Amino acid sequence: MTDGAAGGPVLRLFVRLVRRPLLPAVRLWRRNLQLRVVAGTLLMSLAVVLSLGFVVIAQVSKGLLDAKEEAAQSQAAGGFAVAQEKANAPSTTDGPDPTAVDTKVGRDASTWMSSLVKQLASGGQTAFEVVALGAGTGELGPGVRGARASGDVDPTASVPLSLRKAVNHATGTFLTFSSIRYSTPGTESEAALVIGKRLTDINGEPYDLYYLFPLTQEQESLNLVKTTIATAGLFVVVLLGAIAWFVVRQVVTPVRMAAGIAERLSAGRLQERMKVTGEDDIARLGEAFNKMAQNLSHKIQQLEELSRMQRRFVSDVSHELRTPLTTVRMAADVIHDARVDFDPVTARAAELLAGQLDRFESLLADLLEISRFDAGAAALEAEPIDLRDVVRRVIDAAEPLSERKGSRVRVLGDSQPVIAEADARRVERVLRNLVVNAVEHGEGRDVVVRLASAGGAVAVAVRDYGVGLKPGEATRVFNRFWRADPARARTTGGTGLGLSIAVEDARLHGGWLQAWGEPGGGSQFRLTLPRTADEPLRGSPIPLEPEDSRGNRARAAAEGRLAGGAGAAKPAPADRSPIPPRSAVAGAMPVPADPTALPGSGARVVSRSPEPGGSAGAGGAAGAGGAGGVAGTDAGAVDHAQEDVTGGR
């Protein structure tokens, strides 16, 4: 187990070291269409040429060997006939002494065999060699002193044993492919076709006669064919590669041009156009692309003009309404101060008028702020501030509302300074909005505000235990004037723009405003800001999903059961502890790469498991990503994100 655990990092390190030099080539292969097409064409052409070459070489080799075999058999058959005729010719030797005749006959057989081999070989003129071997043992028989061979041929080594056995045990002509070996040292052997047959000499004794036909000429012809095919194949492959490169270039170049122009168009250079030449398909594509770009540019200009007019209209209306609103406010204050002299109905109307005027003034102020963000005129006045002071001011301002709701606002992680370069007014406005929403929708339970600082980031999290969020609401909660429950009254006089302004304030700081929520399990906002202005964020010191969430408690219970057996850890009860343990404060947690902190994925909504009596309502507390949008996910996604955050990845 230990060896396997130790081998894992070593294997990963080896793979990483091997992949590192290959990454540029892999990246070029994936990004270059022309390279892939040309390389594919070359590989397929090479495969075709190799296949064709093997077929042609096999056919040529077979044809050469067949022709050589036919010619060799014809020539060997003539030689065998001549040798047998010479052996069957009547002898001209005679004498009165029989013993002398036998001795003379023996000498004539030996001389006759040597002269026969030389005579037969002389007709070949290096086209073949002749070997004569005795039947069975490789010797010529009684009275004959060994094998005979023309030239420097080694007779026994040049004739395969298998062929000799075939000739000795059957009648007829036999052939095989072998090598001619020479007796002279340093002379290389050469491939040959060997043809043999059993014959009889002048004494009627059997012997084996073999014709050895060298295949040097056929080998040279085959080598010439191979060289020709290889040269022609290489030329064809290179030519096809060049053709593929040229053809693909004709198609890829306009596509690359269109891609570059599309990138410049997306960067805001709306006057970019493709250069169109000719009347082919590529030219029509370029014309269509230019027409699309022109229409898109026209539409964008119209939308920009419309957006500019809308922003101007909102700004002008907001400014113009301030003058009559001031007059109405003065008159309403006079009426409100004199309400004690009115009848109850009129007095109540005066109070309602004053309250709605307060809300109207807040709405105008928020509209003006939104118009500044839309126009890009919002300025950040960053200076080093202690977020603990901002949190205290926000809690003091929200104390009357929390008393009415029966909630307590608790602060964790305020034992150490939490310093960041930020705009105190904007940060206070964000936290005031989050705390007020948490108190209003916390259903009388405590609200926890947690501060933490680590690495190059600081964070403030606001946790409530109210109705939470329903799945899917997180995608709409930061829309302007959106409300989770249209039937719910705004008891705090909200304008419906607070969360939208809070997102813009966080983004203006280069920070993240995110949220997590589950139906009936409350929600938690997390504001993460860089410690110094213009410093990019890489993570947050506070986990997005709190430790006392339903999912974390279920996982902790499951881990307890696995560690201590069944019943060692009981599931957490349905009612929630209003204050998380002090150990949950992540004031010194290292900054991990938090995937939930990416723009556009800041909001996390957990699907609630069925529980009796559970509330499925949604509070005003919700989350947004750094880009001002939110995306709801299921519990599994939140669990996975939480594991990434808490695991110190």
C-alpha positions in Angstrom: 0.0 0.0 0.0 2.9 2.3 0.9 4.7 1.5 -2.3 1.6 2.3 -4.4 1.1 5.5 -2.6 4.7 6.5 -3.2 4.6 5.5 -6.8 1.6 7.6 -7.6 3.4 11.0 -7.2 6.5 9.7 -9.0 4.3 8.5 -11.9 2.5 11.9 -12.1 5.9 13.7 -12.0 7.2 11.5 -14.8 4.1 12.0 -16.9 4.4 15.8 -16.3 8.0 15.8 -17.3 7.3 13.8 -20.5 4.3 16.0 -21.4 6.0 19.3 -20.9 8.2 19.3 -24.1 5.3 17.8 -26.1 2.8 20.5 -25.1 3.9 23.1 -27.8 3.6 20.4 -30.5 0.2 19.2 -29.2 -1.0 22.8 -29.0 0.2 23.5 -32.6 -1.5 20.3 -33.8 -4.8 21.2 -32.2 -4.8 24.8 -33.4 -3.5 24.4 -36.9 -6.1 22.9 -39.3 -3.7 23.1 -42.3 -1.1 21.1 -40.5 -3.6 18.3 -39.6 -4.9 18.1 -43.1 -1.4 18.0 -44.7 -0.1 15.5 -42.2 -3.2 13.3 -42.7 -2.7 13.5 -46.5 0.9 12.5 -46.2 0.2 9.6 -43.9 -2.6 8.3 -46.1 -0.5 8.8 -49.3 2.4 7.0 -47.7 0.2 4.1 -46.7 -1.2 3.8 -50.3 2.3 4.0 -51.8 3.7 1.4 -49.4 0.8 -1.0 -50.1 1.1 -0.5 -53.8 4.9 -1.0 -53.6 4.5 -4.2 -51.7 2.0 -5.5 -54.3 4.2 -4.5 -57.3 7.4 -5.9 -55.8 5.6 -9.2 -55.0 4.3 -9.5 -58.5 7.6 -8.6 -60.1 9.5 -11.0 -57.9 7.0 -13.8 -58.6 7.3 -13.1 -62.4 11.1 -13.1 -62.3 11.3 -16.3 -60.3 8.7 -18.1 -62.5 10.5 -17.1 -65.7 13.9 -18.1 -64.1 12.4 -21.5 -63.0 11.0 -22.3 -66.4 14.2 -21.4 -68.2 16.3 -23.3 -65.7 14.2 -26.4 -65.9 14.4 -26.4 -69.7 18.2 -26.0 -69.6 18.7 -28.6 -66.8 16.5 -31.1 -68.6 18.8 -30.8 -71.7 21.9 -31.2 -69.5 20.5 -34.3 -67.8 19.7 -35.8 -71.2 23.2 -35.2 -72.5 24.8 -36.7 -69.4 22.7 -39.8 -69.6 23.4 -40.2 -73.3 27.1 -40.0 -72.6 26.8 -42.7 -69.9 24.8 -45.0 -72.2 27.2 -44.7 -75.1 29.0 -48.1 -76.0 32.5 -48.5 -74.5 35.4 -48.6 -77.0 37.8 -50.2 -74.5 38.6 -54.0 -74.7 41.5 -56.4 -73.8 42.2 -60.0 -73.2 42.7 -59.6 -69.4 39.3 -59.2 -67.6 41.1 -57.8 -64.6 42.8 -55.2 -66.7 39.4 -54.3 -68.3 37.8 -53.7 -64.9 40.7 -51.5 -63.8 40.5 -49.5 -67.0 36.8 -49.2 -66.7 37.2 -47.8 -63.2 39.7 -45.2 -64.3 37.5 -44.3 -67.3 34.5 -43.7 -64.9 36.4 -41.3 -62.7 37.9 -39.4 -65.6 34.6 -39.5 -67.4 32.7 -37.9 -64.5 35.2 -35.1 -64.2 35.2 -34.4 -67.9 31.4 -34.6 -67.9 31.1 -31.9 -65.2 33.5 -29.6 -67.0 31.8 -30.2 -70.3 28.3 -29.5 -69.0 29.5 -26.4 -67.1 31.3 -25.0 -70.1 28.1 -24.6 -71.9 26.7 -22.3 -69.2 29.3 -19.6 -69.4 28.6 -18.4 -65.8 24.9 -18.9 -66.3 25.0 -22.0 -64.1 27.2 -24.4 -62.2 27.2 -28.2 -62.2 27.7 -30.5 -59.2 27.9 -34.3 -59.2 27.4 -36.3 -56.0 27.5 -39.9 -55.2 24.2 -41.5 -54.4 23.2 -41.5 -50.7 26.5 -40.6 -49.0 27.6 -37.7 -51.2 30.3 -39.7 -52.9 30.3 -41.0 -56.5 30.6 -44.7 -55.6 33.3 -47.4 -55.6 36.6 -46.3 -57.2 35.6 -42.6 -57.5 37.4 -40.1 -55.2 34.6 -37.7 -54.1 32.2 -35.2 -55.5 32.8 -33.1 -58.6 31.8 -29.4 -59.1 32.6 -26.8 -61.6 34.4 -23.6 -60.7 35.0 -22.9 -57.0 31.6 -24.2 -55.9 31.6 -26.2 -52.6 29.5 -29.2 -53.7 28.2 -30.5 -50.4 27.5 -27.1 -48.9 25.8 -25.7 -52.0 23.3 -28.5 -52.4 20.7 -28.6 -49.5 20.4 -31.8 -47.6 16.6 -31.8 -48.1 17.0 -31.7 -51.9 19.6 -34.6 -51.8 17.2 -36.7 -49.8 14.4 -36.0 -52.3 16.6 -37.0 -55.2 17.9 -40.2 -53.5 14.4 -41.5 -52.5 12.4 -40.8 -55.7 12.8 -40.5 -59.4 12.3 -37.4 -61.4 13.6 -33.8 -61.3 13.5 -31.8 -58.1 14.3 -28.1 -57.4 14.6 -25.7 -54.5 16.0 -22.2 -53.8 19.3 -22.1 -51.9 22.6 -20.4 -51.9 25.8 -21.2 -53.9 28.8 -21.4 -51.5 32.3 -21.2 -52.8 35.5 -22.8 -51.6 37.6 -19.7 -52.1 37.9 -17.8 -48.8 36.3 -14.3 -48.9 33.9 -15.1 -51.7 30.4 -14.3 -50.7 27.6 -16.8 -51.4 24.8 -15.9 -53.7 21.2 -17.0 -54.1 20.5 -19.7 -56.6 17.9 -22.1 -58.0 19.1 -25.7 -57.6 17.7 -28.5 -59.8 18.8 -32.1 -59.3 18.1 -35.6 -60.7 19.3 -39.2 -60.2 21.4 -40.6 -63.1 23.8 -43.5 -63.8 27.4 -43.4 -64.9 29.2 -45.5 -67.5 29.5 -48.3 -65.0 25.7 -48.3 -64.3 26.3 -46.9 -60.8 23.8 -44.2 -59.6 24.9 -40.7 -58.9 23.2 -37.3 -58.5 23.6 -34.5 -60.9 22.7 -30.9 -59.9 22.4 -27.7 -61.8 22.9 -24.4 -59.8 21.5 -21.3 -61.5 22.5 -18.1 -59.8 19.8 -15.4 -59.2 22.1 -12.5 -59.4 20.5 -11.0 -62.4 17.0 -11.4 -61.1 18.1 -9.9 -57.7 19.5 -6.8 -59.6 16.3 -6.5 -61.6 14.3 -6.7 -58.4 16.5 -4.1 -56.6 16.1 -1.8 -59.6 12.3 -2.2 -59.3 12.4 -1.5 -55.6 14.5 1.7 -56.1 12.2 2.9 -58.8 9.1 2.3 -56.7 10.7 4.0 -53.7 11.8 7.0 -55.7 8.5 7.4 -57.4 6.6 6.8 -54.1 8.6 9.5 -52.3 8.0 11.9 -55.2 4.2 11.1 -55.2 4.0 11.5 -51.4 5.8 14.9 -51.5 3.7 16.0 -54.4 0.5 15.0 -52.7 1.6 16.8 -49.6 2.3 20.0 -51.6 -1.0 19.7 -53.4 -2.8 19.2 -50.1 -1.0 22.2 -48.5 -1.8 24.4 -51.5 -5.5 23.4 -51.6 -6.0 23.7 -47.8 -4.3 27.0 -47.8 -6.8 28.3 -50.3 -9.6 27.4 -47.8 -7.9 28.0 -44.5 -6.5 31.4 -45.3 -9.9 33.1 -45.6 -11.2 31.2 -42.6 -8.2 32.5 -40.5 -8.9 35.9 -41.9 -12.5 35.7 -40.9 -11.5 34.4 -37.4 -9.2 37.4 -36.9 -11.7 39.9 -38.1 -14.3 38.3 -35.8 -12.0 38.7 -32.9 -11.4 42.3 -33.7 -15.2 42.8 -34.1 -15.7 41.3 -30.7 -13.1 43.7 -29.3 -15.2 46.6 -30.5 -13.5 47.4 -33.8 -16.8 47.3 -35.8 -15.4 48.7 -39.0 -13.3 45.6 -39.8 -14.2 43.8 -43.0 -12.9 40.8 -45.0 -11.1 41.4 -48.3 -13.2 39.7 -51.0 -11.7 38.7 -54.4 -13.3 36.6 -57.1 -16.8 35.0 -57.2 -16.3 31.5 -55.8 -17.7 30.0 -52.6 -15.0 31.7 -50.5 -15.8 35.0 -52.0 -19.5 34.5 -51.3 -18.6 33.6 -47.7 -16.6 36.8 -47.4 -19.5 38.9 -48.7 -21.9 37.2 -46.4 -19.5 37.8 -43.5 -19.1 41.4 -44.3 -22.8 41.9 -44.7 -23.3 40.2 -41.3 -20.7 42.4 -39.7 -22.3 45.5 -41.2 -25.7 44.6 -40.0 -24.3 43.7 -36.6 -22.4 47.0 -36.4 -25.6 48.8 -37.3 -27.6 47.0 -34.7 -25.0 47.6 -32.1 -24.9 51.3 -32.9 -28.6 51.4 -32.6 -28.6 49.6 -29.3 -25.8 51.8 -28.0 -27.8 54.9 -29.0 -30.9 53.5 -27.4 -29.0 52.6 -24.3 -27.5 56.0 -24.2 -30.9 57.6 -24.6 -32.3 55.4 -21.8 -29.5 56.3 -19.5 -29.8 59.9 -20.3 -33.6 59.7 -19.8 -33.2 58.0 -16.4 -30.6 60.5 -15.3 -32.6 63.5 -16.6 -35.8 62.3 -15.0 -34.1 61.6 -11.7 -32.6 65.0 -11.7 -35.8 66.7 -12.8 -37.8 64.9 -10.2 -35.6 66.1 -7.4 -37.0 69.7 -7.6 -40.7 68.9 -7.4 -39.9 66.1 -4.9 -38.2 68.7 -2.7 -41.3 70.9 -2.8 -43.6 67.9 -2.1 -41.2 66.9 0.8 -41.5 70.4 2.4 -45.3 70.3 2.1 -45.5 66.7 3.4 -43.3 67.6 6.4 -45.6 70.5 7.3 -48.7 68.2 7.0 -46.8 65.4 8.9 -45.9 67.8 11.8 -49.6 68.9 12.0 -51.1 65.4 11.9 -52.0 65.6 15.6 -54.6 68.1 14.8 -56.2 65.9 12.1 -58.7 63.2 12.4 -57.3 59.6 12.6 -57.9 58.9 8.9 -56.2 62.1 7.7 -53.3 61.6 10.2 -52.7 58.1 8.9 -52.7 59.5 5.4 -50.0 62.0 6.4 -47.9 59.2 7.9 -48.2 57.1 4.7 -47.3 60.1 2.6 -44.2 60.8 4.6 -43.1 57.1 4.4 -43.7 56.8 0.7 -41.8 60.1 0.1 -38.8 58.6 2.0 -39.0 55.6 -0.3 -39.3 57.8 -3.3 -36.2 59.7 -2.3 -34.3 56.4 -1.9 -35.5 55.2 -5.2 -34.3 58.4 -6.9 -30.9 58.1 -5.2 -30.6 54.4 -6.4 -31.6 55.3 -9.9 -29.0 58.0 -10.1 -26.3 55.5 -8.8 -27.4 52.9 -11.3 -27.2 55.5 -14.1 -23.6 56.3 -13.0 -22.7 52.6 -13.2 -24.4 52.2 -16.6 -22.5 55.3 -17.9 -19.2 54.1 -16.6 -18.9 57.2 -14.5 -18.7 55.5 -11.1 -15.4 56.4 -9.4 -13.7 54.4 -6.6 -12.2 56.3 -3.8 -10.1 53.6 -2.2 -8.1 54.0 1.0 -7.0 51.6 3.7 -9.9 50.8 6.0 -10.6 48.4 8.7 -13.7 46.4 7.8 -14.5 45.8 11.5 -15.4 49.5 11.8 -17.6 49.3 8.7 -19.3 46.2 10.1 -19.9 47.9 13.5 -21.5 50.9 11.8 -23.8 48.7 9.7 -24.9 46.6 12.7 -25.6 49.7 14.8 -27.7 51.1 11.9 -29.6 47.8 11.6 -30.2 47.4 15.4 -33.7 48.9 15.4 -34.8 46.5 12.7 -33.2 43.5 14.4 -35.0 44.4 17.6 -38.3 44.5 15.9 -37.6 41.2 14.2 -36.3 39.6 17.3 -32.9 38.7 15.8 -29.4 39.1 17.1 -26.5 40.1 14.9 -23.3 38.3 15.9 -19.8 39.1 14.7 -17.1 36.4 14.4 -13.5 36.9 13.4 -13.2 40.5 14.6 -10.3 39.8 17.0 -7.7 40.8 14.4 -7.7 43.8 12.1 -9.1 43.2 8.6 -7.5 45.9 6.5 -8.1 46.5 2.8 -7.9 49.3 0.3 -11.5 50.0 -0.5 -14.1 52.7 -0.7 -15.7 52.8 2.8 -18.9 54.3 1.6 -19.5 51.7 -1.1 -18.5 48.7 1.1 -20.8 50.0 3.9 -23.6 50.2 1.4 -23.1 46.6 0.3 -22.9 45.3 3.8 -25.9 47.3 5.0 -27.9 45.8 2.2 -26.8 42.3 3.0 -27.4 42.6 6.8 -30.8 44.3 6.4 -31.9 41.6 4.0 -30.6 38.9 6.3 -32.5 40.4 9.3 -35.6 41.0 7.4 -35.8 37.4 6.0 -34.2 35.6 8.9 -37.5 34.7 10.5 -36.3 35.9 13.9 -33.2 33.8 14.0 -29.7 35.1 14.7 -27.6 36.6 11.9 -23.9 35.9 11.8 -21.4 38.3 10.3 -18.0 36.7 9.8 -14.7 38.4 8.8 -11.5 36.8 7.6 -8.3 37.8 6.0 -5.7 35.6 4.3 -3.2 36.0 1.5 -4.1 38.9 -0.7 -7.9 38.8 0.0 -10.3 39.9 2.8 -13.9 38.6 3.1 -17.1 39.4 4.9 -19.8 36.7 5.1 -23.4 37.4 6.2 -25.2 34.2 7.3 -28.9 34.0 8.0 -31.1 31.0 8.9 -34.3 32.1 7.2 -36.3 30.8 4.3 -33.3 30.6 2.0 -33.6 30.3 -1.8 -35.6 28.1 -4.1 -33.7 26.4 -7.0 -33.6 28.6 -10.0 -34.2 31.9 -8.1 -30.5 32.6 -7.9 -30.5 33.3 -11.7 -32.9 36.2 -11.2 -32.2 37.5 -7.8 -29.9 40.3 -8.9 -32.1 41.5 -11.6 -33.3 45.0 -11.0 -36.6 45.2 -9.2 -36.8 41.4 -9.0 -38.5 40.0 -5.8 -38.5 36.4 -4.6 -42.1 36.6 -3.6 -44.1 39.3 -5.5 -46.8 39.1 -2.8 -44.4 39.9 0.1 -44.4 43.5 1.2 -41.2 45.5 1.5 -41.4 46.2 5.2 -38.0 48.0 5.2 -38.9 50.3 2.3 -36.5 48.7 -0.1 -36.3 50.0 -3.7 -35.5 46.6 -5.4 -32.1 48.0 -6.7 -30.0 47.3 -3.6 -28.6 44.0 -4.7 -27.9 45.2 -8.2 -26.0 48.2 -6.8 -24.1 45.9 -4.4 -22.9 43.7 -7.3 -21.7 46.8 -9.2 -19.9 48.1 -6.1 -18.1 44.7 -5.6 -17.1 44.6 -9.2 -15.9 48.2 -9.1 -13.5 47.0 -6.3 -12.3 44.1 -8.4 -14.0 41.8 -5.9 -16.6 39.1 -5.8 -20.1 39.1 -4.3 -21.4 35.6 -4.1 -24.1 33.7 -2.3 -25.1 30.2 -1.2 -28.6 29.2 -0.2 -30.8 26.2 0.3 -34.6 26.2 0.7 -35.5 26.4 4.4 -31.8 26.4 5.3 -31.0 30.0 5.1 -28.4 31.7 2.9 -24.9 33.2 3.2 -23.5 36.1 1.3 -19.7 36.4 0.8 -18.1 39.7 -0.2 -14.5 39.1 -1.2 -12.2 42.1 -1.8 -8.5 42.3 -2.8 -6.3 43.5 0.1 -4.7 46.1 -2.2 -6.4 47.9 -5.0 -6.0 46.4 -8.5 -4.7 43.1 -7.1 -6.3 40.1 -8.8 -8.2 37.7 -6.6 -7.3 34.0 -6.6 -9.6 32.8 -3.8 -11.5 33.7 -0.7 -10.5 33.0 3.0 -14.1 32.0 3.8 -15.8 29.0 2.3 -18.9 29.9 0.4 -21.0 27.1 1.8 -21.1 27.3 5.7 -20.1 24.4 7.8 -23.5 24.2 9.4 -25.3 23.7 6.1 -27.5 20.7 5.6 -25.2 19.2 3.1 -22.1 19.6 5.2 -23.9 18.1 8.3 -25.0 15.1 6.2 -21.5 14.6 5.0 -20.1 14.9 8.5 -22.6 12.3 9.7 -21.7 10.0 6.9 -18.0 10.3 7.6 -18.7 9.6 11.3 -20.6 6.5 10.5 -17.8 5.3 8.3 -15.2 6.0 10.9 -17.1 4.7 14.0 -19.4 2.1 12.5 -23.2 2.3 12.3 -24.7 4.5 14.9 -21.4 6.2 15.8 -22.6 9.5 14.4 -26.2 10.5 14.3 -27.7 12.7 11.6 -28.0 16.3 12.5 -31.5 17.5 13.6 -33.7 19.4 11.3 -33.6 22.6 13.4 -30.5 24.7 12.9 -28.1 26.0 15.4 -28.2 29.8 15.1 -24.6 30.4 15.9 -21.8 28.2 14.3 -19.0 27.1 16.5 -16.0 29.4 17.0 -13.8 26.9 15.2 -15.6 27.6 12.0 -14.0 31.0 11.7 -11.5 30.9 8.9 -9.4 33.9 9.8 -6.1 32.2 9.1 -7.2 29.9 6.2 -4.9 30.0 3.2 -6.3 31.4 0.0 -7.3 28.4 -2.2 -8.3 28.5 -5.8 -12.0 28.8 -5.3 -14.0 27.7 -8.4 -17.2 29.1 -6.9 -15.6 32.6 -6.9 -15.4 32.8 -10.7 -17.5 35.5 -12.4 -20.9 34.3 -13.5 -20.9 31.3 -11.1 -21.1 33.0 -7.7 -24.6 32.1 -6.7 -25.1 28.6 -5.3 -28.5 27.2 -4.6 -28.9 23.8 -3.0 -32.0 21.7 -3.7 -33.7 20.9 -0.5 -34.4 17.3 0.4 -38.0 16.6 1.3 -38.6 17.3 5.0 -41.9 17.5 6.7 -42.9 21.0 7.6 -40.0 22.6 5.7 -40.4 26.0 4.3 -39.7 26.6 0.6 -39.9 30.3 0.6 -37.1 32.6 -0.6 -35.7 35.6 1.1 -34.3 38.7 -0.3 -30.8 37.4 0.5 -29.2 35.9 -2.6 -25.9 35.8 -4.4 -24.2 36.9 -7.5 -21.0 36.4 -9.3 -18.4 38.9 -10.0 -20.0 39.7 -13.3 -23.4 40.5 -11.8 -25.0 37.3 -12.7 -25.9 34.2 -10.7 -26.3 30.6 -11.7 -28.2 28.0 -9.7 -26.7 24.6 -9.2 -27.6 21.4 -7.5 -26.4 20.1 -4.2 -23.7 18.0 -5.8 -22.1 21.0 -7.5 -22.1 22.9 -4.2 -20.6 19.9 -2.4 -17.9 19.6 -5.0 -17.1 23.3 -4.9 -17.0 23.2 -1.1 -14.5 20.3 -1.2 -12.3 22.3 -3.5 -12.4 25.3 -1.2 -11.9 23.5 2.1 -9.3 21.0 0.7 -6.7 23.7 0.2 -6.3 22.8 -3.4 
